[in-house]
Amino acid sequence: MAKRRNLKKEKALRNLAYARKFRKRTPSKYMRRPEMTRLEEGEETIEPGEDLEGA
């Protein structure tokens, strides 16, 4: 006996495949640059409770 087709499931899968074409591409994990994690030499971090003037 042949397997019955699930038309609703097939339509949902087609819809997902079609919508995938219009999604914005996110950079892969290798292309993303670390945000605010690297500090240049000699640069110090400022803690949230500290004053900017250091008084």
C-alpha positions, 0 to 999 in steps of 0.5 A: 500500500502506498504511503499517503502524502501530507499536503499541509506538511509539504506546503509548509516545507515549500513555504519555508524554503521560499522564505529562506531566499529572502532572509538576511544572511548573518555572518558565520561564526568565523567571519564575525569580529569580537565586539569590545573584547579586544583592547589595545595595549595601554588601554584600561577599562573603566568600571561602571562605578568609577568617575571618568576623571578619576578624582 
